[in-house]
Amino acid sequence: MLVSDVVEQVRNIVQDTQEPFRYPDHVLVGFVNQTLKRMVVLRPDLFASIEEITTTPNTVFQTLPNDALRLIDIFQVKGGNAVTEINRPMLDRTTPNWATEAPSSPINFMRHIRNDTKYFLYPAPKEDVVLIGEYARVLPDYELSDEVDILPDAYLTVVVDGTVGIAESVDDEYVANSRAQMYQQMFTQALGVSTEARQITDFDSGGLGSDGVK
């Protein structure tokens, strides 16, 4: 998805295709960036990236890389064992000394419920442990000619709707006819509908057989 494609479609919708433009390119590009950043907050899963994650040795307290917005999942130690998610209060009850056990290859991770970029590993990682995990990334500020390669092309219309909503909200000519509100609703509804569709296509069978019966 090219930023220039979004800008072109937005211009057609807001009828700003003749120079001198009401919205210069750099203004519309700014609106595109605002829309993308709103999408990251509303649907961080759309901006997920599976990466190698370097750990801090000899401590259970861990921090995601600087480009991370929030943790989604941790799959395994690179070249080693799987790492599964568990509940920290449960571990506190069953293994009170878990945070002081000798460093090794982690087998569990726990989220930091008050900080999306922090997490815990059990046991604490030894030296040079690298994880394979997934996290939502903070987006850069895109320019007109840039490609938004982290987002599937299918979301082009969603980005257009969100950008039009912002553009219309600052244009006094259209405030009275609710165009800004309409496009913002289309934007948020499309993101919600895509989440509902995933519940149908990406469900966990929970031990169901091929006939859908446990």
Secondary structure, 3 states (H helix, E strand, C coil): CEHHHHHHHHHHHHCCCCCCCCCCHHHHHHHHHHHHHHHHHHCHHHHEEEEEEECCCCCCEEECCCCEEEEEEEEEECCCCECEECCHHHHHHHCCCHHHCCCECCCEEEECCCCCCEEEEECCECCCCEEEEEEEECCCCCCCCCECCCCCHHHHHHHHHHHHHHHHHCCHHHHCCCHHHHHHHHHHHHHHHHHHHHHHHCCCCCCCCCCCCC
